[in-house]
Amino acid sequence: MIHICRHPLIQDKLLRLRDKKTPPMEFRNLMAEVGALIGYEALADLRAEKKTADTFLGRAYGTAIAEKVVLVAILRAGLGLLSGISQIAPQAAIGHIGLYRNEETLSPVRYYVRLPKNLDRSFVVLCDPMLATGGSAAEAVHILKKEGARRIVLATLLAATEGVNRVRKDCPDVKIYTAA
């Protein structure tokens, strides 16, 4: 399933990210801001549980996150989104997957994998700003599942039809959150 985040703040920032006149520092800040906004939507399916807190006025009843959150960046581009999402989910553990494309076979090749433990009990947000052919995202999901992850969402800025179709085909249980 794909969820296109159409919020005006996201769309405004996306346009500024695409503008060739945007200076590098502003680009990095916008990437983090959009990451936080897309992350907000991507984290909507977190499991929660009823909790209480003692306040100065008595007991308060509410909801607390009931599962571990793990943010995984596909290196290097995914770091920009991860930066923003980690601002709204500071308790999240962080992981990294390094992939590059073999120019002869066009297949992704992994060169680095560093992931937190207990992925089987975690809600994993995979960060990759450009879903083009879908090869890197599908490979990253395969790596995460091999390490035990069961609940994975993909946060991206731009998603090409080819990439969406590839992720849908190879990873039908992964929901995609994108700005366009």
N, C-alpha and C positions, 0 to 999 in steps of 0.2 A: 504494500500500500504506500502511496505517496501523499504527503501533506505539504501543500504549497503555502508558505507563510506569507499572507498578503497584507499584513499589517502595514499601514502607511509609514511608520518609523523604519521598518525593515526595508521597504521598497525605496525610500528616500536614501538611506545609507547605501543600499546596493547601487543605485545610480551614481552616487558620489564615488564609490569604489571603482566603478567602471570608467569614470572620467579620467582621461589620460593626463589632465592638468592637476589631479590630486597629488599633493606632495607625499613623499614616503612616510613621514611621521603621522600625517593625517590618515593615510591608508591603513597603517597598523592600528591606529585607534579605532577607526571605523570597523575594521575586521573584528576586533575584540567586542565592540558594541553589538554588531550583528550576531556574533557568536553567542553573546549573552541572550539576545532576543530569540534566536532560533533554539538555543538551549532551553529556554523557559518553556517553549512549546514541546520540545523533544522529551523533556522530563515530566510531562503531564501524566504519563502512565506509571509513575513510581507507585509502588505499594505504600500504603499508609496505614497507621493504626491509631486508635483512640488513646489519648494520654491525658494526664492531668498535670497541673503545675500549681504550686502554692505561691500565691501572690500576696501583696500587702492588703488586699481586700478580701482574701479568702481563696478558695480553690477555683481554678480555671480549667475548663474542659476544652480539649482541642484535638488536633491531629498532628502526628509526627511521622517523618519518613521511616519506613520499616525495612528498608533494604539498603545494602551498600551500593554506592554509585561509583562507577569507574569511567573515567574519560580517557579515550585512546586516540592519539593523533597519528595519522599517516604522515610520516616525515616528508618534508619539512613544512609543507604548506598547511597541514592540519593544525600546526601550533597556533596560528592566528585565531582560529575558532576555539581551540582548547583554552586559550587565554581568557576569552570572554565567558565561556561556560563555567570555567573554574571560579570566576568571580561570584556567580550566583549559586554555585554548589561547592563552596570551599572545603567541605568535608570529603569530597571525592578523591579517590586514589587516581593516580595518573599512570598511563602506559604509553608506549611508543612502538610503532611498527614502521620499519624502514623498507621501502620498496622502490625499485626503479624498473623501467621497461626495457627489456632486451630488444634492441632495434631490429634484429634479424627475425626473431620469432614473434615480436610484439607481446610477449607474455611477461607478466610481472615476475621480478626476481627479488626475493627477500634478502636483505643484507643486515637487518637488525630487528630483534624482537625483545622487548622488555615489558613484561606485563605483571600486574599485581596478582597475588594468590587469591584463591576462592572466587574465581570468575563465575562458577556455577551458582553462586548465591548473590550475584551482583546484577545491577541494571547497567549495561554498558552503552555508552554513547561514543560511536566511532566518528571522528572528525576528519573530513576531507572536503575542502572548499569547492573542488571541481569534480563532478561525476561526469566524465566524458564517455569513455568506452565501457566503463564499469569493471574493467579487469583488476585494477588495484583494489577497489572497494570489495569486490567479490573475494579476492585473495585474502584481504585483511579479515573479512568475516570468517573465511575458512580457518585462518590461523586462530582467531578468537574462539571459534567453536571447538577446535582441536584442543585448546587449553581449558575447555569446560564451559565457556559462556553460553547461556541459553536465551537471555533477554538482551537483544541488541537492537539499537536504533542507529541510523546513519544521519548525521547532521552535515549538510552541505550548502553552499551558497548557490551554485548553478548546477542544474542537472540536465544533461542532454538526453534525448529520447533513447538513444542507443544504450547509454549507461543505465538508465532506469529499467529498460527491458532486460538488460543483463543481470542486474541485481534481483529483479523480480523472478527471473528464471532460475538463477543459481541459489538465491537466498530468499525464498518467498515469505519467510517469517520475519524479515527485517523491514521495518517501517522507515521510509525515507522522509526527512524533513528538509525542505529546501526553500530558498527565497525566490527562485525562478527556474 
